[in-house]
Amino acid sequence: MEACTFVDFLAVLEPWLDRDYIRKGYLTKDGTFRLYFTDGGERVYHVDDCSEARLTEVFDRLVAAGISVEKSV
């Protein structure tokens, strides 16, 4: 798992916001984002400097890009 700031996470995520590359996203209660790629790869990020609301914004961006997402309750 890679710890990062919210701004760094957005910079990494932006080029991947292509539904043909990211297969699925998963957000946990503790702020961990798990991204599953179409090639079978997986990346895990813990965003440690923002609120759940900010993480939900990213979640919504993935949905808007047509990417399947799940959120733990």
N, C-alpha and C positions, 0 to 999 in steps of 0.2 A: 504494500500500500504506500502510496506517495502522499505526503502531507503538503498542502499548498495553500496559498491565499486565494481568495475569491477571484481577484483580478487575474492571477496566474492561471487558475482553472479555466476562466473564460477564454484566455488567449490560447490555451491548448485545445479547448473544445471547438472553437469557432471553425477551424478548417475541416473538422469532422462532421459538421452538421449537414451531412448528406445521407439521406435515408438509405442509399446504396452501400454505405460504409459502416455506419452504426446500425446494428440489428436491434438492440434493446438497451434501455437504461434502467437503472434501479437505484433508488434513493432510500437510505435507512434513516431511522429516527436520529441517530447520532451524527448525521452530516456526511456519511460516506456515500460517494457516488460510484457505482459500478457500471462500466460501459462494456457491452458485449459487441464484438465486431463480426461482420459477415464472414471474415476469413477464419473465424474460430478463436481469435484473440480476445483478450479481456484486460482492461485496465481498471485499477481501483484507486480512487482519490479520496482523501479526507480533507475537506475544506474547513479550515480551523479558525477563520476570522469573520464569520458572518452569521446572520440569523437564519432560522428555518425559512422565513419568508423569502429571503434572497435565494436560497437553494430551490425553493418552489418556483421562482422566476426561471431558473435554468431548466427545471422540470418542464415548465410550460413551453419553453423554447424548443425543447426536444419534441414535444407533442405537436407544436406548430410546424415542425420540419417533417412530420409524418413518421416519427420514430416511436415505436412501442415503448412505453415506460410503466414502471410499477413503483409504488411507494409503500414502505412498511408503515404500519400504524403503531 
